[in-house]
């Protein structure tokens, strides 16, 4: 196993132990015999676990919220504007071709 991968796992273990000790402290407090040693050991173990976990490398981005990031960055609006411009150009070309067809039909009727 890789040493870079084992340190954060040990940190996770200490965080879990610390959480367990804090839960035991809360249970002892509810039983009206608070054992503060459990709380302090839990905080120390959790803190040590967080210290070890801070060295973990973040996972690569999954692209799950890419559209949302693009919206926030303004890229989405640019893409939508480009799409609208392209659609408008296509519509103008269609209208022009229909107009030319009508004129050709009119010319054919007058000439023939």
C-alpha positions in Angstrom: 0.0 0.0 0.0 1.2 3.5 -0.7 2.5 5.6 2.2 0.8 8.7 0.8 -2.5 6.8 1.0 -2.1 5.3 4.4 -1.6 8.5 6.5 -5.0 10.0 5.7 -6.6 6.6 6.4 -5.0 6.6 9.9 -6.3 10.1 10.3 -9.8 8.9 9.5 -9.4 6.1 12.1 -8.4 8.7 14.8 -11.4 10.9 13.8 -13.7 7.9 14.3 -12.2 7.0 17.6 -12.4 10.6 18.8 -16.1 10.8 17.8 -16.7 7.6 19.7 -15.1 9.0 22.9 -17.1 12.2 22.6 -20.3 10.0 22.2 -19.3 8.1 25.3 -18.8 11.4 27.1 -22.3 12.6 26.1 -23.7 9.2 27.3 -21.9 9.6 30.7 -23.2 13.1 31.0 -26.7 11.9 30.4 -26.2 9.3 33.1 -25.4 12.2 35.5 -21.8 11.1 36.0 -19.8 13.2 33.4 -16.4 11.8 32.7 -14.5 14.7 31.2 -11.5 12.5 30.4 -13.5 11.0 27.7 -14.2 14.4 26.2 -10.6 15.5 26.3 -9.3 12.2 24.8 -12.0 12.5 22.1 -11.0 16.0 21.2 -7.3 15.2 21.1 -7.8 12.1 19.0 -10.2 14.0 16.6 -7.7 16.8 16.3 -4.8 14.5 15.6 -7.0 12.7 13.0 -7.8 16.0 11.3 -4.1 16.9 11.3 -3.3 13.7 9.5 -6.2 14.1 7.1 -5.1 17.5 6.0 -2.4 16.0 3.9 -4.9 14.1 1.6 -4.8 15.1 -2.0 -8.2 16.2 -3.4 -9.9 13.9 -5.9 -9.9 15.0 -9.6 -13.0 16.9 -10.6 -15.8 14.8 -11.9 -17.4 17.4 -14.1 -20.7 16.9 -12.3 -21.5 20.5 -11.9 -19.8 21.8 -15.0 -22.9 23.6 -16.2 -23.3 25.4 -12.9 -19.7 26.5 -12.9 -20.1 27.8 -16.5 -23.1 29.7 -15.5 -21.3 31.3 -12.6 -18.3 32.1 -14.8 -20.4 33.7 -17.5 -19.5 31.1 -20.1 -23.0 29.8 -20.2 -24.4 33.2 -21.3 -21.8 33.4 -24.0 -22.6 30.0 -25.3 -26.3 30.8 -25.3 -25.7 34.1 -27.2 -23.6 32.2 -29.8 -26.4 29.7 -30.2 -29.0 32.4 -30.6 -26.8 34.2 -33.2 -26.4 31.0 -35.1 -30.1 30.3 -35.1 -30.9 33.9 -36.2 -28.4 33.5 -39.1 -30.0 30.2 -40.1 -33.5 31.7 -39.9 -32.4 34.6 -42.0 -30.9 32.3 -44.6 -34.2 30.2 -44.7 -36.2 33.4 -45.1 -34.0 34.5 -47.9 -34.2 31.2 -49.7 -38.0 31.1 -49.4 -38.1 34.7 -50.7 -35.9 33.7 -53.7 -38.1 30.7 -54.4 -41.3 32.8 -54.4 -39.6 35.3 -56.7 -38.5 32.5 -59.0 -42.1 31.1 -59.1 -43.5 34.6 -59.9 -40.9 35.0 -62.7 -41.8 31.6 -64.1 -45.5 32.4 -64.1 -44.9 35.8 -65.9 -42.5 34.3 -68.4 -44.3 31.1 -69.2 
